[in-house]
Amino acid sequence: MDNQPKLCIDRILPRDLMRLQLTKPMRDGGRRAIAPIGKTWMNGSTLRVRFMGGTATEQAIAKQQAGWWAQVANLKFDFNNALNAEIRIAFDHNDGAWSYVGTDGRSIPLDEPTMNLGFLDGGTAGHEFGHAIGLAHEHQNPAGGIQWNEAVVIREAAKSPNFWDEETTRHNILRKYTAAQINGTSFDPDSIMLYFFPASWTLNGIGTKANEVLSAMDKAFVAGAKMYPKAGGTTSNAVELLVNPKRRKQASIGKVGEEDLYRFRATVDGRYVIDTRGETDVVMKLFGPNSETSLIAEDDDSGLDTNARIAGDLIAGEYFVQVRHYSRQSGIGKYSIKVRKL
């Protein structure tokens, strides 16, 4: 029998795995690696990291492998141990390796970890940081060709060192995403998000290899238009929007993959509306208050025609707005944006 692999628990909410297909057709071309839609941080974010234990050596490995992603993506990691850090890492050797995916970690109580590094074999920390920035398991790619022997997988995953029940195994290994749930469709056999699986777990005797570093396509994907392109800028150069201006702010997506960043200040509590106008099909995200990583809302077509519109009751504070074209692969065009207090 092949050596038992140590596996990662992909902490994606079950309702996300089982949700219905999106009604709006996907118009973007496929890229390797996969990211569940709606779980990425705002491009250009600085993600704070707090260690909840661990030795100096374990912490150093985590920092080093997190840097693999920071080198290519428009993200920064600040290991400042802030109590309200977006990423909180435990090193419980009895709890395996796992991480919540992307912005799902914002819903976890601040006194609980969003990641556990119970073992640090090879590129485990890099794999978990891949989850933390919004990537999913590559073996659950809908375009993946792994022919699982389900009975064997369920039986072997129940053994040491994983001790998984059948539902956990189905959730983390056997179930695939639908094409409408993820960005990217082609299968990448070299991705760090693909764990080693022995040949004995498959029907055709073809397993996977251990990928301990980022693949070329891992790097291209997270630095590309679907994730964190360097051209996206940061909140430090976000364009200021006035509340209730006389005229709408004119703007444009001037090149493919561009993401426009704005900021505005709500001086009093109340109901605010942010909307776009024009013929360009845009998607809009709202972050805050006083946080570039706390996603409040995301919208595609709630405005006129294919325009975006977000309306919500906001408390006083600073807010950030991110606007991109629906088609990250080919979309450009003019639009206008306005913030109103009702």
Steps between C-alpha positions, in 0.01 A plus 500: 500500500629849416593730786200684635497867391444778750205699371369851541147578615372762257271704724254621240144534622291201387236731357763641264592156371137408442361829371317523167662601172519872434239624255734746327715311246876494550668697223861481618745257351643224718829521687665241715449495878161568654358759739144492637314807379445772761776403745793711382628796701505846349789522259794678663398409854740462790398191698605500864615170650498391864677190629304319768791287618770318308876490539732756346590245233135421417417870478800563276386229257151650487640846427732369232233306312243781529761708321475274197157646431591857597779499242257454211160626623394857574468417871715555807521303825571693820606261777417747775297266726208745504212373712261563210731356232331363189710180517551331839722193508504220756753215508294222658676176406182304575282697258671448163541775244210715386391853417185693430485628144555869434253741654311217675752553778338834583200316645709305754514635860821692567608264777497203261754407230419526131786261414674208671845372413504173690774374269740685272613237253629643173283788381214453748512860624507628142197282422306636798587860416367424153166424664528814714525722190204329334619187320328161523626144469607422146374141520146645532540683170201412277746445215714261706536150365568303818299175491438435868435156641253640749483196726880491535528876556236494773662198666858633489415858604339355813840365611791681667609778468167650379222300670233652276140385491332445162341845481831674570667293229228578247517870589878527470588250227218348297266792434585732214397859453265596219651715226286796613638490854861568416734722304722287277419165345806317367660241726858567618679178608796704631300736725601530864126483567503136386601252767669163448256214456622139458419305185310247711231764562404516131324270257759536225808469723610860435566705813646848551843619608595717795524863387707688756543836324279733296458388141547736209124515458442558872712812465337609175149448636533697825680780316242501221177683441285254695689543828759761602664676202782739590341758271204523737665754730439528875267691728776758550428634151122450506302786340301711744122509448285776647163412650204662320710676234339720238640288219581135461866394494600402145732202469594209277646153502783591268669163469412136547513390863506854639339555840409855600518584872306776674455619855234714665420612851159459659497785751177388666314174538235445236394333178739539209476400134800441275420439135650505153352619170590440140515222242793317664417182693676543834521319832531699824618411852463709816744467794504667843448673727864603547616170355623400157443129571150490649265432206156647560332437167560402139274567203487438128174601332273661763525841333369614163561239229838341581605763753581432864315643798559452873265651758554454871480645849854613583653633818731798491846415370714456190393259227672355194338417167652269239368502142601264221356383169292182516726342240846492652636357176382750242289776657569873473272803486383826654269538799411752770469453875324689778447474877179635647366523853124458503 
